[in-house]
């Protein structure tokens, strides 16, 4: 009985996905931050250097988290 339960647990673990619904939000937010960063860089009359720096740090953080999410968690 215990052997059958252990095999069933292993089968469920083998089919379990590392993908989480929150991962989609992380990728979408990264894309939005990237679009905002490009928009800030292309501003013509005056560039807001504080906003560019803040957006760069945010984008770097989100890209790092996305890297960990994709290459360490999804591809295990």
LOKOL-306282 format. One record per residue: x, y negated, z negated of N, C-alpha, C, O, CB in turn; chain; residue number from 1. Coordinates in steps of 0.02 Angstrom, whole numbers, plus 50000, padded with zeros to 5 digits. Each point is the difference from the previous one (the first is absolute). Glycine has a CB too. Example, Ala and Ser with C-alpha at 12.3 -4.5 7.8 and 13.67 -1.06 7.14 Angstrom:
2
<site <50660 50284 49610> <49955 49941 50000> <50045 49940 50000> <50052 50001 49967> <49853 50058 49971> 'A' 1>
<site <50077 49888 50098> <50042 49941 49997> <49961 49945 49963> <50025 49945 49992> <50034 50087 50116> 'A' 2>
This chain:
76
<site <50041 50059 50000> <49959 49941 50000> <50044 49937 50000> <49987 49953 50037> <49922 50110 49903> 'A' 1>
<site <50142 49937 50018> <50043 49942 49997> <50040 49992 50065> <50014 49944 50021> <49994 50069 49854> 'A' 2>
<site <50010 50043 50155> <50037 49998 50063> <49958 49968 50056> <50027 49961 50039> <50037 50141 49925> 'A' 3>
<site <49872 49915 50039> <49956 49971 50051> <49990 49926 49988> <49997 49961 50048> <49945 50149 49964> 'A' 4>
<site <50054 49869 49926> <49992 49929 49984> <50063 49961 50018> <49996 49943 50024> <49925 50087 49883> 'A' 5>
<site <50136 50001 50082> <50064 49967 50017> <50007 49993 50076> <50024 49949 50024> <50028 50099 49872> 'A' 6>
<site <49928 50002 50142> <50003 49996 50073> <49952 49947 50026> <50017 49964 50048> <50014 50157 49957> 'A' 7>
<site <49910 49873 49966> <49952 49949 50020> <50027 49930 49986> <49991 49955 50040> <49914 50125 49939> 'A' 8>
<site <50128 49912 49965> <50030 49936 49982> <50055 49981 50049> <50006 49943 50020> <49966 50077 49859> 'A' 9>
<site <50069 50029 50141> <50054 49988 50048> <49971 49982 50068> <50029 49959 50036> <50045 50119 49901> 'A' 10>
<site <49871 49953 50082> <49969 49985 50065> <49973 49929 50001> <50006 49965 50051> <49964 50156 49963> 'A' 11>
<site <50000 49857 49931> <49974 49932 49996> <50057 49950 50001> <49996 49948 50032> <49904 50092 49904> 'A' 12>
<site <50155 49975 50029> <50058 49956 49998> <50032 49995 50069> <50027 49948 50018> <49991 50081 49862> 'A' 13>
<site <49981 50025 50158> <50031 49999 50066> <49960 49958 50050> <50028 49971 50046> <50018 50142 49930> 'A' 14>
<site <49887 49883 50014> <49959 49961 50045> <49987 49929 49975> <49972 49960 50036> <49974 50146 50000> 'A' 15>
<site <50075 49879 49903> <49990 49933 49973> <50042 49949 50038> <50057 50015 50018> <49917 50034 49868> 'A' 16>
<site <49998 49893 50125> <50035 49948 50037> <50030 49949 49953> <49974 49987 49946> <49947 50030 50150> 'A' 17>
<site <50135 49955 49926> <50032 49947 49961> <49972 49932 50020> <50019 49949 49971> <50084 50121 50019> 'A' 18>
<site <49853 49928 50059> <49971 49938 50024> <49947 49976 49952> <49959 50038 49975> <50064 49995 50143> 'A' 19>
<site <49978 49902 49868> <49953 49970 49954> <49963 49944 50037> <50029 49969 50045> <50044 50059 49854> 'A' 20>
<site <49866 49958 50083> <49962 49947 50034> <50031 49932 49989> <49995 49956 50043> <49901 50112 49943> 'A' 21>
<site <50135 49922 49958> <50032 49936 49985> <50058 49985 50048> <50018 49942 50010> <49950 50073 49870> 'A' 22>
<site <50061 50038 50150> <50055 49991 50047> <49979 49958 50060> <50040 49961 50027> <50006 50149 49937> 'A' 23>
<site <49892 49897 50058> <49976 49960 50056> <50001 49926 49982> <50020 49958 50040> <49907 50138 49998> 'A' 24>
<site <50051 49888 49902> <49999 49930 49977> <50071 49972 49997> <50012 49942 50018> <49884 50081 49916> 'A' 25>
<site <50151 50018 50044> <50070 49977 49997> <50026 49982 50069> <50033 49949 50009> <49985 50122 49889> 'A' 26>
<site <49967 49971 50151> <50023 49987 50068> <49965 49939 50030> <50032 49961 50035> <49990 50161 49979> 'A' 27>
<site <49914 49870 49972> <49964 49941 50026> <50026 49936 49967> <50009 49950 50035> <49889 50121 49985> 'A' 28>
<site <50114 49930 49916> <50027 49941 49966> <50069 49982 50026> <50017 49942 50008> <49916 50086 49890> 'A' 29>
<site <50108 50023 50117> <50066 49988 50028> <49994 49966 50068> <50037 49954 50015> <50009 50145 49922> 'A' 30>
<site <49908 49925 50103> <49989 49970 50066> <49976 49927 49993> <50023 49956 50038> <49949 50158 50008> 'A' 31>
<site <49983 49873 49908> <49976 49931 49989> <50056 49954 49976> <50005 49942 50022> <49882 50103 49952> 'A' 32>
<site <50155 49979 49981> <50056 49959 49976> <50049 49987 50057> <50026 49944 50006> <49961 50105 49878> 'A' 33>
<site <50025 50001 50158> <50044 49990 50058> <49972 49947 50048> <50037 49957 50024> <50002 50163 49965> 'A' 34>
<site <49897 49884 50025> <49968 49950 50044> <50005 49930 49970> <50012 49952 50036> <49910 50137 50008> 'A' 35>
<site <50067 49905 49891> <50007 49936 49967> <50071 49974 50002> <50011 49940 50007> <49894 50091 49920> 'A' 36>
<site <50143 50013 50065> <50070 49981 50003> <50019 49973 50069> <50034 49949 50006> <49992 50137 49906> 'A' 37>
<site <49952 49948 50140> <50013 49978 50068> <49967 49933 50012> <50029 49955 50032> <49980 50164 50007> 'A' 38>
<site <49930 49873 49937> <49964 49937 50009> <50036 49942 49965> <50003 49944 50026> <49890 50120 49982> 'A' 39>
<site <50133 49950 49933> <50038 49948 49964> <50064 49981 50036> <50019 49942 50002> <49933 50100 49891> 'A' 40>
<site <50080 50007 50137> <50062 49986 50036> <49987 49961 50064> <50043 49961 50022> <50006 50142 49931> 'A' 41>
<site <49894 49905 50077> <49984 49967 50063> <49966 49932 49990> <49982 49967 50048> <50008 50145 50003> 'A' 42>
<site <50002 49866 49887> <49969 49935 49986> <50043 49945 50030> <50061 49999 49991> <49886 50044 49902> 'A' 43>
<site <50022 49912 50143> <50038 49950 50038> <50020 49938 49961> <50060 49989 49991> <49879 50051 50106> 'A' 44>
<site <50015 49919 49878> <50022 49935 49975> <50046 50005 49938> <50055 49973 50000> <49839 49980 50044> 'A' 45>
<site <50083 50082 49905> <50041 50008 49939> <49993 50071 49976> <49946 50029 50001> <50039 49849 49968> 'A' 46>
<site <50070 50149 50009> <50000 50068 49973> <50000 49997 49924> <50039 49962 49970> <50022 50082 50133> 'A' 47>
<site <49897 49995 49866> <49997 50004 49928> <50050 50054 49978> <49985 50060 50004> <49892 49903 49993> 'A' 48>
<site <50181 50016 49980> <50054 50047 49984> <49983 50044 49940> <50020 50058 49998> <50061 49860 50049> 'A' 49>
<site <49882 50054 49905> <49980 50041 49943> <49954 50056 50021> <50007 50057 49978> <50005 49843 49948> 'A' 50>
<site <49940 50084 50117> <49953 50051 50024> <50036 50053 50042> <49984 50059 49995> <49924 49856 50004> 'A' 51>
<site <50140 50064 50041> <50038 50048 50040> <50040 50046 49955> <50001 50061 50011> <50006 49855 50083> 'A' 52>
<site <50025 50057 49855> <50039 50041 49954> <49957 50048 49960> <50017 50058 49991> <50064 49851 50002> 'A' 53>
<site <49862 50067 49983> <49954 50041 49961> <49973 50057 50043> <49995 50057 49978> <49975 49844 49950> 'A' 54>
<site <50012 50082 50134> <49973 50051 50045> <50053 50051 50019> <49985 50059 50007> <49934 49856 50037> 'A' 55>
<site <50143 50062 49964> <50055 50046 50016> <50010 50050 49944> <50008 50060 50012> <50047 49851 50057> 'A' 56>
<site <49945 50065 49869> <50009 50045 49942> <49942 50049 49996> <50010 50059 49986> <50055 49852 49952> 'A' 57>
<site <49874 50064 50072> <49941 50044 49999> <50004 50052 50055> <49985 50059 49988> <49947 49848 49963> 'A' 58>
<site <50087 50072 50108> <50005 50046 50057> <50054 50053 49987> <49990 50059 50014> <49971 49850 50064> 'A' 59>
<site <50095 50070 49895> <50054 50047 49985> <49977 50052 49948> <50016 50059 50006> <50070 49852 50021> 'A' 60>
<site <49878 50065 49922> <49975 50046 49949> <49950 50050 50029> <50005 50060 49987> <50011 49850 49927> 'A' 61>
<site <49937 50066 50126> <49951 50045 50029> <50032 50048 50050> <49979 50058 50003> <49934 49853 49981> 'A' 62>
<site <50136 50067 50054> <50034 50045 50046> <50037 50054 49962> <50002 50058 50022> <50009 49849 50062> 'A' 63>
<site <50020 50076 49860> <50035 50049 49960> <49951 50052 49971> <50014 50060 50000> <50073 49854 49972> 'A' 64>
<site <49856 50062 50003> <49950 50045 49973> <49971 50045 50055> <49988 50059 49989> <49984 49857 49921> 'A' 65>
<site <50018 50055 50149> <49976 50041 50056> <50051 50053 50020> <49981 50056 50016> <49952 49846 50024> 'A' 66>
<site <50130 50080 49959> <50053 50048 50015> <49998 50058 49951> <50002 50058 50020> <50070 49850 50027> 'A' 67>
<site <49923 50077 49889> <49996 50052 49949> <49937 50042 50011> <50002 50061 49996> <50061 49867 49922> 'A' 68>
<site <49881 50038 50095> <49936 50035 50009> <50003 50049 50058> <49976 50056 49995> <49964 49845 49957> 'A' 69>
<site <50088 50077 50104> <50000 50042 50060> <50053 50054 49998> <49985 50058 50011> <49972 49845 50052> 'A' 70>
<site <50105 50078 49923> <50055 50048 50006> <50012 50042 49938> <50026 50056 50006> <50024 49866 50073> 'A' 71>
<site <49931 50054 49864> <50011 50040 49939> <49938 50040 49979> <50006 50056 49975> <50077 49859 49989> 'A' 72>
<site <49858 50056 50046> <49939 50033 49976> <49967 50039 50055> <49985 50060 49992> <50000 49849 49925> 'A' 73>
<site <50002 50060 50140> <49965 50035 50054> <50042 50056 50029> <49975 50056 50010> <49964 49840 50016> 'A' 74>
<site <50124 50089 49989> <50042 50050 50033> <50040 50043 49950> <50037 50045 50019> <49970 49879 50079> 'A' 75>
<site <49983 50060 49839> <50025 50037 49944> <50070 50021 50001> <50023 50032 49952> <49871 50002 50039> 'A' 76>
